[in-house]
């Protein structure tokens, strides 16, 4: 009998078909966002779960779903999954790194440019029928080329954004990361490490790409925004909760910084009401990785992981991007 797996949201038909070759699949073609209780009920008897990045997997849920052996997410961020709790229970966890790096960096750069050049704000003005004449400073924004690009969080996506800025737009690049990059990588990127405080004060355009954790909660709040230049922009493509959205809306209204671009929000899909009434912010619905080829690649990678994770044959290949592959060693002994 094939193992049973739960696919938590609607995914591409070709990925579902592939999963069906290996598993008895319960899919979610209606794309319903299941409550925690419903998720637990549907996970009964399931060996695996295909996650899309938002389903919270914690110790209580794992204890309520004793058959679960693998949770494989098509997102790169895995702050929704308690990995140590999974490891303690022998549940394999995987995420989907690499396949979305360049697409997400493209979007981060686009959002930063839209923010600096006031593209959304001016488009709304045009649609409202308010464009009646040329003016010398009509939606005059900040330059991107040659400006200092600040990157908070220099992982794979941060580095891909740095390359775009340094090579394509002649931007001096400064960054802050807990661990400094190897000097050879710094030289290749033309990037200079700064303390977080220095980064905030130096960047003309700050792009946030750190993973969410208890440590990065409200990493940028009122005090940090005050350190930034009044002409600076802030772009967040990482996770909601890293920026204090209420403080950001107040800073945008007060002119503490010039503008912001946000793809992620605290408590999304809800958006802080203050952000909706501020003009100098570009808001997008968490779509940084959303090119069709990349979303397909992310889904396929999650499927690869799930198929390998539930393959119990001795010597079976490891899931390609497991976060705790040691649990398989234990299981396959
Ligand atoms: C998207 O936010 C992801 O983590 O893949």
Boltz pocket constraint, residues with backbone or C-beta under 6 A from the ligand:
constraints:
  - pocket:
      binder: B
      contacts: [[A, 53], [A, 74], [A, 75], [A, 76], [A, 77], [A, 78], [A, 96], [A, 100], [A, 237], [A, 238], [A, 289]]
      max_distance: 6.0
